[in-house]
Amino acid sequence: MGQKISVILYTRPGCHLCEVAKTQILAAQCADLYELQEVNIETDPELVERYGTLIPVITVNGEDRFRYRVSPAEFRESVLKAAAAST
């Protein structure tokens, strides 16, 4: 297997939907394909301006793929597509 897919979960403290999104990501059962980074948007004014109340936002290889909600199946499909495109 090559390089892992980059997945970023943009979040903020106390965000219930962010916790749900993280649970859904983990439920996709494809953690061997990606590296997850959680980013608190409140640490960067540019991120607050960009995402504000749109969180959670999930990017896959730098592309915004999901906002607010994601299902395990949708997330897994996105990661598999990104992995296929990077080979």
Backbone hydrogen bonds in HBPLUS format (Angstrom, degrees):
<---DONOR---> <-ACCEPTOR-->    atom                        ^
c    i                          cat <-CA-CA->   ^        H-A-AA   ^      H-
h    n   atom  resd res      DA  || num        DHA   H-A  angle D-A-AA Bond
n    s   type  num  typ     dist DA aas  dist angle  dist       angle   num
A0005-ILE N   A0033-LEU O   2.86 MM  28  6.13 168.9  1.87 151.2 147.9     1
A0035-GLU N   A0005-ILE O   2.79 MM  30  6.12 153.6  1.85 171.7 171.7     2
A0061-ASN N   A0006-SER O   2.66 MM  55  4.81 171.8  1.67 156.6 158.9     3
A0007-VAL N   A0035-GLU O   3.03 MM  28  5.91 168.1  2.05 154.4 150.6     4
A0037-GLN N   A0007-VAL O   2.87 MM  30  6.27 150.3  1.96 155.2 165.2     5
A0008-ILE N   A0059-THR O   3.06 MM  51  5.17 153.3  2.14 132.8 141.0     6
A0059-THR N   A0008-ILE O   2.89 MM  51  5.17 158.7  1.93 146.7 153.5     7
A0009-LEU N   A0037-GLN O   2.85 MM  28  6.23 160.4  1.88 157.2 163.5     8
A0039-VAL N   A0009-LEU O   2.94 MM  30  6.14 165.3  1.96 146.7 149.6     9
A0010-TYR N   A0057-VAL O   2.79 MM  47  5.13 168.4  1.80 165.2 164.6    10
A0057-VAL N   A0010-TYR O   3.37 MM  47  5.13 153.5  2.44 129.1 136.6    11
A0011-THR N   A0039-VAL O   2.83 MM  28  5.94 168.4  1.84 158.4 159.1    12
A0041-ILE N   A0011-THR O   2.80 MM  30  5.98 161.4  1.83 172.9 170.2    13
A0015-CYS N   A0012-ARG O   3.29 MM   3  5.82 143.7  2.43 144.6 141.0    14
A0019-GLU N   A0015-CYS O   3.26 MM   4  6.67 150.0  2.36 145.6 152.6    15
A0019-GLU N   A0016-HIS O   3.09 MM   3  5.22 119.1  2.48  99.2 113.5    16
A0020-VAL N   A0016-HIS O   3.06 MM   4  6.42 158.1  2.11 152.7 158.9    17
A0021-ALA N   A0017-LEU O   2.88 MM   4  6.07 158.3  1.93 143.8 149.9    18
A0022-LYS N   A0018-CYS O   2.96 MM   4  6.21 157.3  2.02 147.0 152.6    19
A0023-THR N   A0019-GLU O   3.04 MM   4  6.27 156.9  2.09 146.2 152.3    20
A0024-GLN N   A0020-VAL O   2.94 MM   4  6.25 154.0  2.01 150.5 157.9    21
A0025-ILE N   A0021-ALA O   2.88 MM   4  6.15 153.8  1.95 150.1 157.5    22
A0026-LEU N   A0022-LYS O   3.01 MM   4  6.27 166.1  2.03 152.8 155.4    23
A0027-ALA N   A0023-THR O   2.93 MM   4  6.10 145.6  2.05 141.7 152.0    24
A0028-ALA N   A0025-ILE O   3.14 MM   3  5.40 151.3  2.23 104.0 112.6    25
A0029-GLN N   A0026-LEU O   3.30 MM   3  5.93 167.9  2.31 115.7 119.3    26
A0033-LEU N   A0030-CYS O   2.88 MM   3  5.71 167.8  1.89 128.1 132.2    27
A0043-THR N   A0040-ASN O   3.13 MM   3  5.94 169.2  2.15 124.6 126.8    28
A0044-ASP N   A0041-ILE O   3.14 MM   3  5.72 169.0  2.15 120.8 123.1    29
A0047-LEU N   A0044-ASP O   2.95 MM   3  5.35 123.3  2.28 109.5 123.6    30
A0048-VAL N   A0044-ASP O   3.06 MM   4  6.45 154.3  2.13 153.5 161.6    31
A0049-GLU N   A0045-PRO O   2.96 MM   4  6.18 157.7  2.01 146.3 152.1    32
A0050-ARG N   A0046-GLU O   2.87 MM   4  6.05 153.4  1.94 142.2 150.2    33
A0051-TYR N   A0047-LEU O   2.80 MM   4  5.80 171.1  1.80 152.6 155.1    34
A0052-GLY N   A0048-VAL O   2.75 MM   4  4.73 134.5  1.95 120.3 135.1    35
A0054-LEU N   A0051-TYR O   2.60 MM   3  5.20 164.2  1.63 160.3 162.8    36
A0068-TYR N   A0056-PRO O   2.81 MM  12  5.05 143.8  1.94 149.7 156.8    37
A0058-ILE N   A0066-PHE O   2.88 MM   8  5.09 159.5  1.92 141.9 146.2    38
A0065-ARG N   A0058-ILE O   2.87 MM   7  5.85 166.9  1.89 154.4 158.9    39
A0066-PHE N   A0058-ILE O   3.20 MM   8  5.09 158.7  2.25 141.9 145.3    40
A0060-VAL N   A0063-GLU O   2.96 MM   3  5.34 154.4  2.03 143.4 144.0    41
A0063-GLU N   A0060-VAL O   3.18 MM   3  5.34 165.6  2.20 109.7 114.0    42
A0069-ARG N   A0067-ARG O   2.67 MM   2  5.70 138.8  1.83 112.9  98.6    43
A0075-PHE N   A0071-SER O   2.98 MM   4  6.19 167.5  1.99 159.9 163.4    44
A0076-ARG N   A0072-PRO O   2.88 MM   4  6.01 168.9  1.89 153.1 156.7    45
A0077-GLU N   A0073-ALA O   2.98 MM   4  6.11 163.1  2.01 147.0 151.7    46
A0078-SER N   A0074-GLU O   3.03 MM   4  6.23 157.9  2.08 146.6 152.5    47
A0079-VAL N   A0075-PHE O   2.95 MM   4  6.26 160.3  1.99 156.8 162.0    48
A0080-LEU N   A0076-ARG O   2.87 MM   4  6.08 165.5  1.89 155.9 160.2    49
A0081-LYS N   A0077-GLU O   2.95 MM   4  6.12 157.5  2.00 148.2 154.1    50
A0082-ALA N   A0078-SER O   3.00 MM   4  6.20 158.5  2.04 144.6 150.8    51
A0083-ALA N   A0079-VAL O   2.84 MM   4  6.06 156.0  1.90 152.0 158.9    52
A0084-ALA N   A0080-LEU O   2.94 MM   4  6.14 157.8  1.99 146.4 152.2    53
A0085-ALA N   A0081-LYS O   2.94 MM   4  6.15 151.7  2.02 146.3 154.2    54
A0086-SER N   A0082-ALA O   3.10 MM   4  6.24 131.8  2.35 138.9 150.5    55
A0086-SER N   A0083-ALA O   3.25 MM   3  5.24 135.2  2.46  94.2 106.1    56
A0087-THR N   A0084-ALA O   3.45 MM   3  5.58 167.3  2.46 104.1 107.0    57
